[in-house]
Amino acid sequence: MRFKDVFSIIGPSMVGPSSSHTAGAARLGRVARQLLGEAPTRADIVFYGSFADTYRGHGTDLAIVGGLLDWATDDLRIAQSLQHAEAEGMSVSIKAGKAVTAHPNTAKITLGGTTRTVELLGASIGGGNIEVHAVDGFDVKFIAMYPTLCVYHKDRPGMLAEMTAVLSRAGVNIGHMDVDRKGRNGEAMTVFEVDTPISGELLAELGRLQDVSDVRLVDLEAGVGAS
Amino acid sequence: MRFRTLKGLAALCGEQDDTIADVMIADQAAESGRPAIDEFAKMAEYWAVMKEAVRRGLTEDTTSRSGLTGRDAQRVMARVEAGDVALGGEAGRAMAYALAVSEVNASMGRIIATPTAGSCGIIPGVFVSAQERYGWDDAKMTRGLFAAGAIGYVIANNSFVSGAEGGCQAEVGSAIGMAAGALTELRGGTPEQSVHAVGLALKNTLGLICDPVGGLVEIPCIVRNGFGAVTALAASDMALAGVRSVIPSDEVIQVMLEVGTSMPEKHRETAKGGLAQTPTGKKIMKDLYGKKK
């Protein structure tokens, strides 16, 4: 069954006009914000495909910036998100790109904060649902329906076993995981979609593992998480 | 869920002497693992959002960002209040309320996707006007939304509910079927009558293409929500009078799948056909995007 429950039919609560162009875009922006883990000071957004063609009319730009402000899909301030972003000191650049992408509603979001940066490539696939296709150049897929851990680490034997052992000891069930590396023995990222909220202690424990350089948490139910 | 067809849903109701809403509430709680009362509370919040969207659409400026649409609900409502609509006040109100919610959507207001944002006016249009007319309480209306959701769940899993996949028949058509079936139950119809209402309604939207001008959820989406609310009332009336969908409703859903799948891409939300490619449609698109193309 493609649709699992009554709220995938009645809902989501959202700011119009389009579940793909606004609700999905807001969620993409929010995922990028949570991956950065702090308020962005600079945001470069590139729209592709149908997003590039109709973002002005649909307010896709406003929705994605609403997400960057960590707002939910039905936050009424979305219509004025650009002014809010400016007031909060976030400089925003929006462009239409030409590249061929995996999905017609794709956006690339590059964020700079006071301590770090993040780049996300993702698509809005309908009904407010999204798919992340890449984070910081790592080709990792996740859908942000569940608490999601993005772990930056070195590619070496035993790394996955150590990470899953930490999650296992904490009683956390992994629903889906994805790994990508930039080269053998080089930088890698592992993404875990899990069934239960992740505590700050658990994040810290993962971060203390040898050869883990950073851990970020995306949890759209909980709001900004990782630091 | 314990059902995947409308026939199965009605049979389940019959076995347990339950309404469609009862079955949906129980199955939703089983699926989510949360208590039924929590699921009910979430739906009640959605109901409040729908009522608020009707109110805003009738009283506030709903001019869309493109400037193409807005305030049509208020125009229609003025005629309703003047007692000068051919439909009569009850259907006129359902139509005006549906337009109101769709205009709120087009102007970036808060709505509930039912089942999508493009078709978000129909269920609130039918439900809010029915609540006023019959004096039903919010709990009853919330139960009605579960019934609508059960019908939509069957349609969505056996066919489709998005214009990009199946044309406007999938989007507006599904919403009309959901509203018709749920209203029939709210008015005391049997589960079988509700199911017939769904089939009757869906038959009337088969083949409806998705051809948004400029790719925006405005023209013709908004007026189709207004028309859709009226169709839902008519289907419910026919079903309660004993009119049957001779082609069983589950088979009508399969036909929608067949028709939508065979629709050319240009008639599925791409703005490459239909009203979007009329001389006026093309001119509007050029005015909106011409500078950048």
Interface residues (C-beta under 8 A of the other chain):
Chain A: M1 R2 F3 K4 D5 V6 F7 S8 I9 I10 G11 P12 S13 M14 V15 G16 P17 S18 S19 S20 T22 A23 S50 D53 T54 R56 G57 H58 G59 L62 D74 L76 I78 A79 A96 G126 G127 G128
Chain B: M1 R4 M24 Q28 E31 S32 E39 K42 M43 E45 Y46 V49 S64 R65 S66 V104 N105 A106 S107 M108 G109 R110 I111 I112 A113 T114 P115 T116 A117 G118 C120 I123 L145 F146 A148 G149 A150 G152 Y153 A156 N157 V161 S162 A164 M178 G214 G215 L216 V217 E218 L288 Y289 K292
